[in-house]
Amino acid sequence: MAYKLFYLLLGCTPAGRHTEQHDVFFCIGKDLKDIIPDIKAFWRGSGKIHIDSWREVTAVDGCRISIIEKAAKPEKINTSSLSTWAATYRVLLKNIIINC
């Protein structure tokens, strides 16, 4: 199963609060169950956290998003054919590269 980039809206009502609080969270995993530890590490407050909404991110600003595992030795990436967005915002998370 391939890695995916997920966009989530997380919600929680922390202890002592009357209003639910929310935060946006981006994470990479093979499915939603795969990223549960990352969600818990991200939300360090009290209360029971839940996902209000989510989606798999497959494109940004006209660029298709693909997730590839980082090679042991980083490969030289030719940015001349990439859009300004892709060249500027290539993201490295854990051992995974987001590239378009």
Secondary structure, DSSP 8 states (H G I E B T S, - for coil): ---EEEEEEEEE--TT-SS-EEEEEEEEESSGGGGHHHHHHH--SSS--EEEEEEEE-EETTEE-EEEE--SS-----GGGS-HHHHH--EEETTEEEE-
